[in-house]
Amino acid sequence: MKKIAGLLLTSLLLIPAVQAEETVHMVAKGETLYSLSKRYGVSMDMIKQRNQTSSDQLKIGQKLRISSEAPTQVNQPTLISQNPVVFKRPEVMISADFLNMRESNDLKAKVIRILTQGMVVQLLESDEFWSKIQLDGSIGYVATPFLQPIESNVKASRSAELSESRLQNVVSSLIGIPYQFGGTSPEGFDCSGFTKYVMEQLGVKLPRTSEEQFLVGTSVEQEDLQVGDLLFFDSYELGKITHVSIYIGNNKIVHSASEAVVVDDATWFLEHYPYYGAKRVLEMP
């Protein structure tokens, strides 16, 4: 009996944790990861985790396992996130109207960027004369006396205000520029050429096409949209992403449409075209 009891105990310990009830869904035309997450009441990340994928794109006929709980199998492979956690360094604010950011801690060094009052930067190193800072991936040196510490609430509101203002300034100057297939400059834009150009003015580099742009950034739920988020649609109903726009608040998007760069109502697009989701590539506190 002891031997039998021991075997039963061993077998129980080897049984994987109980799985939650799941559904196998076959992807149909026009369905997206976002629409499935709403239909089944689970997050997009949960669906990706359950199917051991890091891609946000779906294929017609693809079978997805959808469960209300994360898988708990033994020895399950660990997914590598496309957006690894980055531990932020201390942040400071620019106090001068204009401040040169240089390649090295020398007044004769090349100016790589001009910073303006209120901008928030990461402080890497500092002494009484020079500070090494980082901003949008660029690293350089500025004069220490023109940096000041900030409180988290002041930093968030001020930085968000400046970021939105910078985006508005860039976008407003481009309204009316004609549509041009393959266009990536103020002489003419296609949809992804427009988003790529705008984000580059704000220090964010994007891939060239709308499908490629959908593969970067952080997924955002529709109810959590903020200014600067990219919204992706299939405006040609080809079963894939064919259009990208920028959310500018108040349920409005700006994009290079069929004739020119215009501001449109986001709801109209959500009601008339398959929606693939939103990505955040521009961080606004």
C-alpha positions in Angstrom: 0.0 0.0 0.0 2.8 2.4 0.8 4.3 1.7 -2.6 1.0 2.4 -4.3 0.5 5.6 -2.4 4.0 6.7 -3.3 3.3 6.1 -7.0 0.0 8.0 -6.8 1.7 11.0 -5.1 4.5 11.0 -7.7 2.0 10.9 -10.6 0.1 13.8 -9.1 3.2 15.9 -8.8 4.0 15.2 -12.5 0.6 16.3 -13.7 0.7 19.9 -15.3 -1.3 22.6 -13.7 -4.9 22.6 -14.7 -5.6 24.6 -17.9 -8.5 27.1 -18.2 -11.2 26.2 -20.7 -10.2 27.4 -24.1 -11.6 28.1 -27.5 -10.0 27.4 -30.9 -10.8 30.3 -33.3 -10.2 30.3 -37.0 -9.3 33.8 -38.3 -11.8 35.2 -40.8 -11.3 38.1 -43.3 -11.3 41.5 -41.6 -10.6 40.1 -38.1 -7.7 41.6 -36.1 -6.0 40.8 -32.8 -7.9 43.8 -31.3 -11.3 42.7 -32.5 -10.7 39.2 -31.2 -9.6 40.5 -27.8 -12.9 42.4 -27.5 -15.0 39.5 -28.7 -13.5 37.0 -26.2 -12.8 39.5 -23.4 -9.1 38.8 -23.2 -6.1 41.0 -23.8 -4.1 41.0 -27.1 -1.0 40.1 -25.1 -2.8 37.1 -23.6 -3.8 35.8 -27.0 -0.2 36.2 -28.3 1.1 34.4 -25.2 -1.4 31.6 -25.5 -0.3 31.0 -29.1 3.4 31.5 -28.4 3.8 34.4 -30.9 5.1 37.9 -30.7 3.4 39.1 -33.9 0.3 41.3 -34.0 -0.6 40.3 -37.5 -3.1 37.5 -38.3 -3.7 35.4 -41.4 -7.0 34.3 -42.8 -7.5 30.7 -41.8 -5.1 30.9 -38.9 -6.2 28.9 -35.8 -5.8 30.6 -32.5 -6.2 29.1 -29.0 -8.0 31.6 -26.8 -8.2 31.2 -23.0 -9.2 33.4 -20.2 -6.1 32.5 -18.3 -2.4 32.4 -19.1 -1.0 29.0 -19.9 0.7 27.2 -17.0 2.4 24.2 -18.8 5.6 22.9 -17.4 8.7 23.8 -19.5 6.8 26.3 -21.6 9.2 28.4 -23.8 9.6 32.0 -22.7 8.7 34.6 -25.2 11.1 37.4 -26.0 9.3 40.7 -25.9 9.7 43.2 -28.8 9.7 45.9 -26.1 12.0 45.0 -23.3 11.9 46.9 -20.1 14.4 49.8 -19.9 15.3 51.1 -16.5 15.2 54.8 -16.6 17.9 57.0 -15.2 17.3 60.2 -13.2 15.5 62.9 -15.2 16.1 66.6 -15.2 14.6 69.6 -17.0 16.2 72.2 -19.3 16.0 75.6 -17.7 17.5 77.8 -20.5 15.5 79.2 -23.4 17.9 77.4 -25.7 20.7 75.0 -24.8 23.3 73.4 -27.1 23.7 69.6 -26.8 27.3 68.8 -27.9 29.2 65.7 -28.9 31.7 66.1 -26.0 32.2 68.2 -23.0 34.0 71.0 -24.9 32.6 74.4 -26.0 34.3 73.8 -29.4 32.6 70.4 -29.8 30.0 69.9 -32.6 26.4 70.8 -31.6 24.2 67.8 -32.3 21.0 69.2 -31.1 19.4 72.4 -29.7 17.3 71.9 -26.6 14.5 74.2 -25.4 13.2 75.2 -22.0 11.1 72.6 -20.3 12.4 69.6 -22.2 13.0 66.6 -20.0 16.2 64.6 -20.5 17.8 61.6 -18.8 20.9 62.4 -16.7 23.8 59.9 -17.3 26.8 61.7 -15.6 27.3 65.1 -14.2 29.8 67.4 -12.6 29.7 71.2 -11.8 30.5 72.1 -15.4 29.2 69.5 -17.8 26.5 66.8 -17.8 26.1 63.8 -20.0 22.5 63.4 -21.0 20.3 61.2 -23.3 17.2 62.3 -25.3 15.3 60.2 -27.8 18.3 57.9 -28.2 20.8 60.7 -28.7 23.6 61.1 -26.1 25.6 64.3 -25.7 26.8 66.9 -23.2 25.3 70.2 -21.9 26.3 72.8 -19.4 25.2 71.7 -15.9 24.1 75.1 -14.6 21.2 75.0 -17.1 19.7 71.8 -15.8 17.3 71.6 -12.9 15.7 68.7 -10.9 11.9 68.1 -11.4 9.1 66.6 -9.5 7.3 63.7 -11.1 3.9 65.5 -11.4 5.5 68.6 -12.9 7.6 66.5 -15.3 4.6 64.6 -16.6 2.3 67.5 -17.2 5.1 69.8 -18.7 6.6 67.1 -20.9 3.2 66.0 -22.2 2.2 69.6 -23.0 5.5 70.2 -24.9 5.3 66.9 -26.8 1.7 67.6 -27.9 2.6 71.1 -28.8 5.6 69.9 -30.9 3.4 67.3 -32.7 0.7 70.0 -33.4 3.3 72.3 -34.8 4.7 69.7 -37.1 1.4 68.4 -38.3 -0.3 71.8 -38.9 2.5 72.8 -41.3 1.8 69.7 -43.4 -2.0 70.0 -43.8 -3.0 70.2 -47.5 0.2 68.7 -48.9 -0.9 66.5 -51.9 -0.9 62.7 -51.8 1.9 61.1 -53.7 2.4 57.4 -54.0 5.8 56.6 -52.4 6.1 60.2 -51.1 8.1 60.8 -48.0 8.7 64.5 -48.0 6.7 67.8 -47.9 6.6 67.7 -51.7 4.1 64.8 -51.3 3.2 62.0 -49.0 1.7 58.6 -49.0 0.1 57.5 -45.7 3.2 55.8 -44.2 5.6 58.3 -45.7 3.6 61.0 -43.8 3.7 59.2 -40.4 7.4 58.4 -40.9 8.2 62.0 -41.6 6.2 63.4 -38.7 7.7 61.0 -36.2 11.2 61.7 -37.4 10.7 65.4 -36.6 9.9 64.3 -33.1 13.0 62.1 -32.8 11.3 58.7 -33.5 12.5 56.6 -36.5 9.9 54.4 -38.1 10.1 51.7 -40.9 8.9 52.7 -44.3 5.6 50.9 -44.8 2.4 50.8 -42.8 2.7 47.0 -42.3 6.3 47.4 -41.0 5.3 50.3 -38.8 2.6 48.1 -37.1 5.4 45.8 -36.0 7.1 48.4 -33.7 5.9 50.3 -30.6 3.5 49.2 -27.9 0.0 48.0 -28.5 -2.7 50.3 -27.3 -6.4 49.6 -26.6 -8.9 51.9 -28.3 -10.1 53.4 -25.1 -6.6 54.2 -24.0 -5.6 56.2 -27.1 -3.5 59.3 -26.6 -2.1 62.0 -28.9 0.6 60.7 -31.1 -0.6 57.1 -31.3 -0.6 55.4 -34.7 -3.9 53.9 -35.9 -3.9 51.1 -38.6 -6.6 50.2 -41.1 -7.2 48.2 -44.2 -8.7 51.0 -46.3 -8.5 48.8 -49.5 -10.0 45.8 -47.8 -7.2 43.5 -49.0 -7.1 41.5 -45.8 -4.0 43.3 -44.5 -2.9 46.7 -43.3 -3.0 49.3 -46.0 -3.3 52.6 -44.2 -1.9 54.4 -41.1 -2.8 57.6 -39.4 -1.9 59.6 -36.3 -4.3 60.2 -33.5 -4.4 63.9 -32.4 -7.1 63.8 -29.7 -10.8 64.6 -29.6 -11.6 61.5 -31.7 -9.6 63.0 -34.7 -6.9 61.6 -36.9 -4.5 63.3 -39.3 -3.3 61.3 -42.3 -2.3 61.5 -45.9 -5.6 60.5 -47.5 -6.4 59.9 -51.2 -5.8 63.5 -52.2 -3.9 65.3 -49.5 -3.0 65.5 -45.8 -6.2 66.1 -43.9 -7.8 65.8 -40.4 -10.7 63.3 -40.3 -13.1 61.8 -37.7 -11.6 58.6 -36.3 -15.1 57.0 -35.7 -15.9 57.1 -39.5 -12.8 55.1 -40.3 -13.5 52.6 -37.4 -17.0 52.1 -38.8 -16.1 51.8 -42.5 -12.7 49.9 -42.6 -11.2 46.9 -40.8 -9.2 48.2 -37.8 -6.0 46.4 -37.0 -5.2 48.3 -33.8 -3.0 51.2 -32.5 0.6 51.4 -31.6 2.4 53.9 -29.3 5.8 54.9 -30.7 5.8 58.4 -29.1 5.8 58.5 -25.4 3.9 61.3 -23.7 3.7 61.1 -19.9 
